[in-house]
Each structure stands twice: as structure tokens, then as C-alpha cells.
Amino acid sequence: MHHDDGDYDHESLYAGRVVHSANVRRRDEDPSGPTRPKRFFTTLVAELEINGHKALVLFDSGSTTDSVTPEFAFVAKMKQFRLAEQITLQLGCVGSRSKISYGSHAPVGMPGSTESVYFDIVNIDRYDAILGTPFLERFKVLLDFNDRSVRINGTRQTTFTYDEELAYIAMRRDPAARGHGADSRSYRVICRI
């Protein structure tokens, strides 16, 4: 019989590694909740190239993994491999878990350089990739919410405003909005919003 003293997550002991990620989205208008300016809904999001394809990337200091969606990994032709042991992905809510079974290494285009990065393949929502603490620490990323900037290895990376992020997602959902000059190598898939 297993005795759970509350200090350890029983499942995570068998997984060998637990990674954490938390994404919370709010409705634009919620009459029952407090009123907040749009800037409080804004995350630090940018477009980076991963494996030669444009990706909508969230910079997330609350995530202990760097991850891409299976759809993006497929479209970007990332070489995937099965992990020797599944990894438990603990999300921000109690009891909200998933398993990571696949990983991949891919080049990430950053201001001034391109570097190989390991990604877990994870069913994430809204974004093509989430860059968490492994990426943030390795590339000395500074997140500045005051001036809405991200610096990677000391070089400023352009980020989206809240409205630009919504427009970018809407453009990807509506093929007619893309225009005829769209980069054919860009990743375009219906987002699960």
C-alpha cells in the first residue's frame, strides 16, 4: 500500500522529471470580474524562426520546458524522437497533467544568431512554441514588461502588442486575410482558441 505524505507527487517520482507550464487566458470582457486595461492581458510574444519556419512564440518564465506543438513540429519537418521515459507535464492547475512522449532538436533563429534548441513536443494552445526557463537562461533572455521588450543575448527582439497578437492569430485562421504574398514556408494552421 502506498502512503502519500503530501511532500511528493507520486506520479512524478516514476516519471523521473516533471516540467511545469502555466498559461491562463481571460476573456476580453467579463462583467462579473474586475475591469483591467488591455495591457494587463498582454504577454511577451514574438515571431521567431524554428527549423526555418515562422512560429508564434510565447516567452514564459513560469515554464520549465521549451516546447512546440505536434502540428508545428510536423509542418516544420522537425525530426522527432520518442523519449526513453515519458515526462509528466504539470500545468498551473491542481490535477491538470499531461505526458510528454516525444522531443526534437531544431535551430532557432534569434537576433544575430541561430542556435540548436531541444524542444518537448506538447499539445499547447494558441502558440506554436513556448520558450521557458531553459531557453531564457541559456540565451540570457531579459523580459521587460514595462517597455514590452525581450532581449536575447543582449539584442532586442520585436514583440507583439495585444492587438497585434490577436490580428496575427486571426490572419492564420482566415486564409483570405493572408494575402497573396505570404511566405509559403510560414506555418499556417487553425489555432485552438
C-alpha positions in Angstrom: 0.0 0.0 0.0 1.3 3.4 -0.9 1.4 6.1 1.7 1.3 9.7 0.3 2.7 12.2 2.8 1.9 15.1 0.5 5.5 16.1 0.0 6.0 14.4 -3.3 3.9 13.9 -6.4 3.6 10.1 -6.6 3.3 10.1 -10.4 6.2 12.4 -10.9 8.6 10.1 -9.0 8.1 7.5 -11.6 8.4 9.9 -14.5 11.9 11.0 -13.4 11.3 14.6 -14.4 8.4 17.0 -14.0 8.1 20.1 -16.1 5.8 23.0 -15.3 3.9 25.3 -17.5 1.0 27.7 -16.9 -1.0 29.6 -19.5 -4.1 31.4 -18.4 -6.3 33.3 -20.8 -9.1 35.6 -19.9 -12.0 36.8 -21.9 -11.7 40.4 -23.2 -14.8 41.4 -21.3 -16.1 39.6 -18.2 -18.9 41.6 -16.5 -18.5 39.6 -13.2 -14.8 40.3 -12.8 -12.7 43.4 -12.3 -12.1 45.7 -15.1 -8.5 45.7 -16.3 -6.7 47.6 -19.0 -5.8 45.6 -22.2 -2.1 46.0 -21.3 -2.6 43.7 -18.3 -3.7 40.9 -20.7 -0.6 41.2 -22.8 2.1 38.5 -22.7 5.5 38.7 -24.3 5.0 37.1 -27.7 7.2 37.3 -30.8 7.6 35.6 -34.2 10.8 33.6 -34.4 12.1 31.0 -36.9 12.2 27.5 -35.7 13.6 24.9 -38.1 13.3 27.5 -40.9 9.6 28.2 -40.3 7.9 31.2 -38.7 6.5 30.4 -35.3 4.3 32.4 -32.8 6.4 32.1 -29.6 5.4 32.8 -26.0 8.3 33.7 -23.6 7.2 32.1 -20.4 9.3 32.3 -17.2 6.8 30.0 -15.5 7.5 27.1 -17.8 10.4 24.8 -17.0 10.4 23.4 -20.6 10.8 24.6 -24.1 8.0 23.1 -26.2 6.4 23.1 -29.7 3.1 21.7 -30.8 3.0 18.4 -32.7 1.3 20.3 -35.6 4.2 22.8 -35.8 6.8 20.0 -35.5 5.1 18.2 -38.4 4.8 21.2 -40.7 8.3 22.4 -39.9 9.6 18.9 -40.6 11.3 18.7 -37.2 13.0 15.3 -36.6 11.1 13.9 -33.7 12.3 11.1 -31.4 10.5 9.0 -28.7 11.7 9.7 -25.2 13.1 6.7 -23.3 10.7 7.6 -20.5 7.6 9.7 -20.5 7.8 13.0 -18.7 4.9 14.4 -16.6 3.9 17.9 -17.6 2.3 19.6 -14.6 0.2 22.6 -15.6 -0.8 25.5 -13.5 -4.0 24.0 -12.1 -4.1 21.3 -9.4 -4.7 17.9 -11.1 -4.0 19.3 -14.6 -1.4 17.0 -16.1 -0.2 15.6 -19.4 2.6 13.4 -20.5 5.4 14.2 -22.9 6.5 11.3 -25.1 8.5 13.0 -27.9 11.2 15.5 -28.3 13.2 17.2 -31.0 16.2 19.4 -31.6 15.8 22.3 -34.0 17.6 25.5 -35.0 16.0 28.7 -33.6 16.7 32.0 -35.4 17.4 34.8 -33.0 18.7 38.3 -33.4 22.3 37.8 -34.6 22.5 34.0 -34.5 20.9 30.6 -35.0 21.2 28.0 -32.3 20.1 24.4 -31.8 17.4 24.1 -29.1 15.8 21.0 -27.6 12.0 21.0 -27.6 9.5 18.8 -25.9 6.6 18.0 -28.3 3.5 19.1 -26.3 -0.2 19.8 -27.0 -0.1 23.5 -26.2 -2.8 26.1 -27.0 -2.7 29.3 -29.0 1.1 29.4 -29.6 3.4 27.3 -31.9 6.1 27.3 -29.2 6.7 28.2 -25.6 10.2 29.2 -24.6 10.6 28.6 -20.9 13.4 28.8 -18.4 15.9 26.5 -20.2 15.9 28.9 -23.2 15.6 32.0 -21.1 18.6 31.1 -19.0 20.8 29.7 -21.9 20.4 32.8 -24.1 20.4 35.4 -21.3 16.8 36.5 -22.1 15.5 39.6 -20.3 11.8 40.1 -20.2 10.7 43.7 -19.7 7.0 44.2 -19.3 7.4 47.9 -18.8 8.6 48.7 -22.3 7.2 45.4 -23.8 10.6 44.1 -24.9 12.5 40.9 -25.0 16.3 40.9 -25.2 18.0 37.7 -26.3 21.8 37.7 -25.7 21.5 41.5 -25.3 19.8 42.1 -28.6 16.2 43.4 -28.6 13.6 41.1 -30.2 10.4 42.7 -31.6 7.3 41.6 -29.7 3.6 41.8 -30.5 1.2 44.1 -28.7 -2.1 42.5 -27.5 -3.9 43.7 -30.6 -1.1 42.6 -33.0 -1.1 39.1 -31.4 -4.9 38.8 -31.9 -4.6 40.1 -35.5 -1.7 37.6 -36.2 -3.8 34.7 -34.9 -6.9 35.8 -36.8 -4.8 36.1 -40.0 -3.6 32.5 -39.6 -7.2 31.3 -39.1 -8.5 33.1 -42.2 -6.7 32.1 -45.4 -8.3 35.1 -47.3 -6.6 37.5 -44.8 -3.1 36.2 -45.6 -2.8 37.9 -49.0 -1.1 36.5 -52.0 2.4 37.5 -50.9 2.5 35.3 -47.8 5.7 33.4 -47.2 5.0 29.8 -48.3 7.3 28.5 -45.6 5.3 30.2 -42.9 3.4 27.9 -40.5 -0.3 28.3 -41.0 -2.7 26.2 -39.0 -6.1 26.7 -37.3 -5.4 27.8 -33.7 -7.4 26.1 -31.0 -8.6 29.3 -29.2 
